[in-house]
C-alpha cells in the first residue's frame, strides 16, 4: 500500500486517503480480508492527524469498502463486484455531468469535449 498525500491537491487529506484505498480495492490490489494499517500507524507514516486517518476509514466503512472490528483492526470487506462497478460508474457520470456543465458555460459542445478526450488519451 502506497498512499501519497499531495499538499497541492484541492481534495482534503482524508478524501485523498479514502480515494486511494478505494482505487486499490477496486483494482484488486487489496482483496477481501486484507488488513489495513492501524489508524495510528497510518497517521504516523503519513505524518498526519489520527483524526484525519480515522475520518478516511469511517468513510470507507460507510461506503462498504472496509469492516472495522474493535480491538482487531480494519479489513477489506467482502465486495459485490457489480455493486462496486455501478458505484464507480455513478461517480464517473457525476464527474462528466459537472464537466459538461462547465463546458457549456464557455460554449464548448460535447463533440468538442470528445475531441479533447481523444487528444488527451493519445498522450
Secondary structure, DSSP 8 states (H G I E B T S, - for coil): ------TT-SS-HHHHHHHHHHHHHHTTSS-TT-B---HHHHHHHHT--HHHHHHHHHHHHHTTSEEEETTTEEEE----HHHHHHHHHHHHHHHHHHHHHHHHHTT--HHHHHHHHHHHHH-
